């Protein structure tokens, strides 16, 4: 019997919509202000993280990696080789934090997310979230969508613990609440979430509300559901 459920955040509980295009656009604006010689390479900066003007890939860096990983990918495009990598990554991550915690952003829950988390809490499930987001940005978006109050455990990018697909944060969750592998379910929308579950030796439900299509998840996830509101069907 499942007692603990770990959710991914973006694409699983919170919609992957235009808000992330706005954040990336603002970060690139900051970056090009500081490094004006890079302005003409905007498309390259978008493409290397798996984005274009209309969509982003299920395997994109934006959908599955930390801000520091994205910054490192952008650093590889720099023509100015005298720029220190650590300084560049710090500046990009600071810009991501500034823009992803802006009160002007409008985050939207995946339909049924709040209702589902409330149901799970009422049924005494332990709810965790594991995300590649910066910790401040994760808390901000969860509070904006009124999901934060249902969360018992949050693991986000803090510069200390290894992010998904490493199983480090799973072991923190399991040990904190004294759970066995058989008692925990992972719910996410990307192949990184699948790898995280496999590395953690737990079952995983793939949801179709985010980055991946059904064919991406078939044969990889233990369950495939349209969105988190269908989770009751597999518990």
Secondary structure, 3 states (H helix, E strand, C coil): CCCEEEECCECCCECCCHHHHHHHHHHHHHHHHHCHHHHHHHHHHHHHCCECCCCECCCCHHHHCCHHHHHHHHHCCCCCCCCCHHHHHHHHHHHHHHHHCCCCCCCCECCCHHHHHHHHHHCCCEEEEEEEEEHHHHHHHHHHCCCHHHCCEEEEECCCCCCCCCCHHHHHHHHHHCCCHHHEEEEECCHHHHHHHHHHCCEEEEECCCCCCHHHHCCCCCEEECCHHHHHHCC
